[in-house]
Amino acid sequence: MPDHFYVYPAYLLKSGSRALGRRVPTEVALPEVNVDQIMAAASSLGYRVVSEPDKQYPRQFYRYSGRVKVVKKAGVSKAKFLRELAETVRRRAEAGKA
């Protein structure tokens, strides 16, 4: 089993449906998100991350929105990580606006 997983911005977008790749509930999903925000939030949660800006999400092959490679931590599922990540991105965005 790999020691990492990938996070595409489409996983966290409120405007996307589950069929288009959203992986979090709509109440947690974000109106906008990019690779830089994902990297900053994942790093603040203590994960090692690598940006891959030239990659595209297969379900949205026409958009090069990039992806983030995240090194797994023991006992943390991808679903739990994505929810925590979305909440962290939201908090960081709100703190930046204040």
Sequence and secondary structure as in RCSB ss.txt:
>XXXX:A:sequence
MPDHFYVYPAYLLKSGSRALGRRVPTEVALPEVNVDQIMAAASSLGYRVVSEPDKQYPRQFYRYSGRVKVVKKAG
VSKAKFLRELAETVRRRAEAGKA
>XXXX:A:secstr
  SEEEE GGGGBTTS TTTT  S TTT BS   HHHHHHHHHHTT  EEEETT   GGGTT    EEEEE  TT
  HHHHHHHHHHHHHHHHHHHH 
